[in-house]
Amino acid sequence: MIAFAKLVKFDMKLYLRDWLTVFWVLVYPILMLAIFGSIFGNTTSEPGGMRYIESYVPALCVLNVISVSVFTLNINIITLREAGILRRFRVSPVRKSSVLASHAVQGLLLVLAGALEIIVVAKLFWNINITVSGLFLLLACLLFGCLCFFGLGFAMSGLAKTPGAASGFAMAIFFPMLFLSGVGMPVEALPEFMQAASGWLPMTHFVELAQGVWQGGTLAGYGTDLLIMGGFGMVVIVLALMLFKWEH
């Protein structure tokens, strides 16, 4: 346990030194919030309906989970491998599961920090409605989402050999999910064939789940979304363990 705590501390120092981590987790979501909030923030789909910003906040929190997964975790693992740090871990008692778990802890802390920032900024500038139950359930969904999606980033890190290649790979996955899942724009506004493709993306179900509980729904009402996310999570976790490499 002491060795794992030291590993977590070591990894945290590396994360905080990486400006890309800071950008994708703490800057990019706020830029998205500022842009879309300024344009659509107070608009409603129907008279007396919920404001756009109310549903956009949980969607941005989901985006943070995906950003941490495909960019932060993915690229940092490859950077450590390229620097030979993972090779040194290999000759120590540290197991690959411990390495991945340590990075998952960092990712979870980053997701929670980003979610707090998004909610606080949205409250200050748009006075969004926050309920204790909605906040608690949203955090529970984000934790579950981290469990399901972090494996994707770890699996990707086993496929790319350099941080540059990993970044390109991440963008190829990130931006289609961004625009098809309901974060970039409502799914209903997409062409029919894109709406059909959206339904196959685990991120779409993640967004639906987060928005639903934030707006007063219960986890029991989103059983299908939970099952799809859970199944996806189990697959990518297995792939992450299979594809993990200590060195090139």
Secondary structure, DSSP 8 states (H G I E B T S, - for coil): -HHHHHHHHHHHHHHHH-HHHHIIIIIHHHHHHHHHHHHHTT-BSSTT--BHHHHHHHHHHHHHHHHIIIIIIHHHHHHHHHTTHHHHHHTSS--HHHHHHHHHHHHHHHHHHHHHHHHHHHHHHH-----HHHHHHHHHHHHHHHHHHHHHHHHHHTT-SSHHHHHHHHHHHHHHHHHHTTSSS-GGGS-HHHHHHHTT-HHHHHHHHHHHHHTT--GGGGHHHHHHHHHHHHHHHHHHHHH--S--
